[in-house]
Amino acid sequence: MPVPLYLLALAVFAMGTSEFMLAGLLPDIAADLGVTAATAGVLTSAFAVGMVVGAPLVAALARRWPSRSTLLCFVLVFSAAHAVGAATSSFPVLCATRVVAALANAGFLAVALRTATTLVPVGRAGRALAVLLSGTTVATIAGVPGGSVLGAVLGWRATFWAVAAICLPAGVGILTGIPAHRGRQSLAGGPPLRAELGQLTGPRLLLAMLLGALVNAATFASFTYLAPVVTGTAGLGELWISVALVLFGAGSFVGVTVAGRLSDRHPGLIVAAGGPLLLVGWPGLAVLADRPVALLTLVFVQGALSFALGSTLITRVLYQAAGAPTMAGSYATAALNVGAAAGPLVAGATFGAAGERGPLWASGLLVAAALLVALPAREVLATDRGSVAPGRGEGR
């Protein structure tokens, strides 16, 4: 894989740390700013909503801009938003900074997905996506638990400052590693914006986006509220939150790595095998959440299954949107974050009826919905012949 792809993954690491870190910081943020844990959970949804809105909007505005300068701009805005968030004592202002950071993240990821697929040979989009998403999975292994420990020792604001600082070397890496005219050269003579937006009428693309959103909603429903399960239901100390986050991140790294080697050729196999296991795992985790060993084991397993299935579905989005070379990344980003926005909202609504285990049950229901949608269309997910590498400007 090309070195610039790993530089993009470094920036994704910083952004992934920010996106996931609230799972370990919500109780402290809620206490510091005088809001409930469920209200603090809105910060995750606010970030996801900004990603959903920002992905297609920013991608459309930046579709003809050179990738290097565009990516650098987004990283710097992302860093500045975290600096403001670390300094504020107002919950509404903190929400606003999350939206701004999400817009920058959305634009970055949309352009990065587009750029990544132009850096690799035809037919290796899944591998390129796996490298890019490894930034997120490493964030869940190291960045998020590290942020949780930093927050426990120095307060949640220190974690926000740390994310702002991490963005700076990522920006230097982009400036030195991405070719100056990568985006402009690769997209010259591409289809007009209207034609790219017209790809959204394709049933196969919409199916892949819907399935990706549902699976990611299940992931975020439980991951956002993992801390209360660890300290409340399982009765473990606060430092065990970091252990659980590391295990989830390690599982996600395994899942996305394995899926990256299979998703280009055998997406149907991953969905057929991983979907039912994921469906069984979330209710199993809910039932066994009061047993620490079972809880921690299943957190690892669910992380692996969630990211294997989710990354495969997002690769399908990129393939199905191959006729939209500048917008395909935004469609994938939007699908991921519709789920990330909906999942915590659904999970938060379950607290009153099911308590701390409610989000785990909600995740199971969301995966069940995904499988019900996928079952009658399983031949679409299993079809790979005729696919073209996204970002090459060819249609199906």
N, C-alpha and C positions, 0 to 999 in steps of 0.2 A: 504494500500500500504506500502511496506517495507521502512524503514528509508533511506537505501542507495540510493533508487530511488530519494528521495528528495535532497540528497547530489549531485547527478548527475545533478539535475535540477538547483542547485545553480551555478554550473559551466556553464550550458547552459545559465543561466541568464547573466553572464558576457560576454559570447560570443555573445548572442543575442543582448545585448546592443551595442556591437561593430558593429555587422552586420547592425543594423538598425539606429545607431546614426547619420550616415552621412546625413540622411534626414533633420536633423535640423542644420547641420554644413556646408553643401556645400557652401552656399554663403560666409561665413567667410573664409573657406579654399581657395576658388577661389580668393578672394580679397588678402589674405595674400601671396599666392604663385604665384600670377600674371597669373592666367589662367581663362578661361571662366567657367560659371556654367556647361555647357554641358561637357567640358573637365573634370571638377572636378567629374562629374557623373561617369566617367570611373573608379574611385576608387571603386564604388560599383560593377561594372562589373569585375574588377580585382580580387576583393575578391571572387566573385562567380565563376570565372574561376578557381581560385586556389582550391576552394571547389570541383568543378566538377572533375578536374584532380586528386586532392589529395585523394578524398574519396576511389576510388577503388585501387589506387596505395598504399596508406598507409595502408589500410585495408588488402591488400594482404601481405604486408611486416610484419604486426603486428598480423596476424591471429592466430598464436600459442603463442603469448606473454601473460603473465599474465595481466589481465585487469587493476588491480590497478596501477601497475608501468607504464603501457602504458598510461593510462588516466592522471596520474600525470605528466608525461613527456610532454604530449601535452599541458596541462594547463600552465606549466612553459614557454614553447616556445612561446605560445600565449601571455603571459604577457611580455616577453622580446621584442617581435615584436612591441608591443604598446609603450614600453618605447623608442625604437629607433624612431618610427614614431613621437612621441611627441617632440623629440629633433631635428629632421631634418628640414632644410629650403629648401629642394629640392623636387619638385613634383615627379620626377622619383624614388627617394629613398622612398618617402612615398608610391608610388604605389608598390614598391618591398616589403615593410613591410606588406602591405595589402595581398600580395600573400602568404608570409611566414605565417602570421596569419591565412590565409584561409586554408593552408595546415594543420596546427595544429588543427584548428577547424574541418576540414573534418575528420581527423584521430580520434579526440575525439568523434565526433558525431557518426561515424560509429561504434566505439567500444562501445560507450554508448548505442546505440540502440540495439546492440547485447547483452550487459550485462543486460539491462533493461528487456528484454523479458525472461531472465533466472531467474529473481527475482520474477516472478509472475506465478500463475497457468495457465495451458493450457486454451486458450479461452479468456484471459484477456489482450491480447497484446494492444488492443485499449485503455484500461484504463491506462496501463503502458506508452504508447506513449503520452497520454494526460498529465500525470504528468510530463514527460520529457519535452514536449513542453510548459508546463506552465512556465518553465524558460524563454522561448522566449517571451511569452505573457506578463509576469510580467515585462520583460525588456522593452517592448513597453509601458507599463503603467507607470513604475517608472524610469527605467534606462535611456531610450532614452529621455523622457522629462527632467529628471534631468540633463542629459548630455547636452541637449540643453540650459537649464538655466545656467549651469556652463560655457558652451562655450560663452554665451552672456555676462556673467559677467567677466570671467577671460580669455576668448579666447579658441579656439578649442583645443589647446594643453593640456589644463587642463583636458578636457574630456578624451583624450587619456591616460594621467597619471592616471586618476581615474579608467579606465578599467584595466590598468596594476595592480593597487593595489587590485582591487576586486578579481582578479584571485588567489591571495595568500591565503585568507581564504578558497576559493573553493578547492584549492589544499590540504589544511590541512584536509578539510572534506572528500575528496576522500581517503587520506592516512589513516584516522582513521575509515572510515565507510564502505569501500568496502573490502570484504574478500580478503586476499592476493593471493589466488590461484583460484579465481572465474573463470577466463577465461580458464586457463589450464585444470581444472577439467571438466568443462562443455563441452569442445570441444574435449576431448580425443576420438580418434577413429572416428572422423568426416570424411566427404567426402574429397577427394583431391581437390586442387585448380581448376584443369581442370574441374572437375565435377560441381563445384560451378559456374564457369564462363559459363558453358554450360546452366545454367538456363536462361541466357540472350536470348536464342533462343526461349523461350516460348512466344507465342503471348499475353497471358494474362498478363504476367509480363511487357512486352513492352508497352502494352496498358495502364496499370496503371501508368507506369513511364512517358509516354507521356502526359497523362491527368494531372498528378501532376505537370509536368514541365510547361504546358500551364497555369494552374490556378495560379501557383506561379509567372510566368512571368507577368500576369495581376496584381497581388498584388504589385510586386516590380516596375512595370512601373509607377504606380501612387504614391506609397509610397515614392519612391526616390525623386520625384519632388513635394512633397506636400507643402514644404515651399514656393516656388514661387507662388503657387496657393493661399495660405493663405494671404501672404503679398501683392501680386500683384493683382490677379483677385478679391479677396474678399476685398482687401484694409485694412486688419487688421494689427496691430502692430506686432513686432517680438515675443513678449511674447505669442501671440496667436498661434504661431507655436507649442509651448509646449502643449497648450490646445488641439490642434488638434491631436497631437501625443498621448496624454493621452487617448483621446476618441477612437482613432483607437486601441490602446492597450487594453483598457477596452472591446471593442467589440471583439477583437481577443481572449481574455481570456474567454468571454462568449461562443464564437463559438467553441473553442477547448474543453472546458469543456462539453458542450452539446454533441458535436460529439464524445467525448471519451466514453460516455455512450451508444451511439447508433451504432458506426462504426463497432464493432465486429459482430453485428447481422443484422443490417439494413443499409448497406452502400448504397444500391440502393435508399432508401428513401431520404437520405441526398443529393445525387446527383440530384435526380429528383426534389426535392423541392428547394434546395439551388442554383443549377445551373441557372435556369431561373431568379431567383431573383437577383443573382449576375450580370447576363447579363443586366438586366434592370437598375441596380443601378449605374454602371459606366457611361453610357451616361447621366443618370439623374443627376449625380454629375457634369458632364461637363456642362450641361445646367444651373444648379442652383448654380454654383461655385461663382457667384458674390453676392449671398445672404448668409450672414454669418450664419444665423440660419439653413438654409437648408444644407449648406456646412458641418457644424459641426455635424448635425444629421446624414447625409448620411455617413460621415467618420466613425462614430460608427457602423452603419449598415453594411457597406462594410467590415470593419475589422472583424466583427462577421461572415459574410457569407464567406469571403475569407479563414479564418482559419478553419471554420467548414468543408468546402469542401476540402481544401488542406490537412488537417490532415487525413481526411477520405481516400483520395486517397493514401496518403503515408502509411497508415495502410494496404491498399490493396497491396501495393508493398511488404511489409514485409510478408504478407500471401502468395502471389504468389511466393515469393522467399524463401519459407520455406525449400526447399532442399539445400539452400546455407547458412548454419547457421553462418558462419564467414564473409560472403560477403553481406548478405541481407541489413545490415545497410548502407553499402557503396552505394548500388544501390538506396536506398531511398534518401540518402544524395545527390548523383549525380543528381537524378531527380529534387529535390528541387532547386538545384543550377544551373542547366541548365536554369531553368526558371528565377532564380535571376540574371543570367548573361545576358540573352536575353532581359528581360523586360526593364531595364534601357536603353539599346542600342536602342530598338525600340522606347521607349518613347522620348529619346533624339533626334531622327531623326524627330519627329513630331513638334518640336519647331518652325522650319522655316515656316511650313504650317499652323499650328493651334495655335501657341503661347503657353501660360501657360496651356491651357486646353487640349493641344494635348495628353499628357500622359493619361489623363482620357478617351479620345476616344480610344486610343491604348489599354487600359485595356479591354474595351468593346469588341473590335475586337478579342483579345486573348481568352476571355471567350467564345465568339461565336465559335471560332475555336475548343475549347475544347468540347463544346456541340455537334458540328457537328461530331466530332470523336466518342464521347460517344454514340450518339443516336443509331447507328446500332449495338453496342455491349453492350447495356444496361443490357442484361441478364447476362453478365459476372460480372458486378458490383453488381448485385442483388443476385448472387449465393454465399451462405455461407456454405452450407453443405459440409462436408468433409475437411474443412479448418483445418490446424493444427497451433499451435502456433509457430511463427517464433522463431528461435534460439534453437529449440528442436532437430534439425538434422533429421527431417523426411521429406519425399517428398510427393508430392500430388499423 
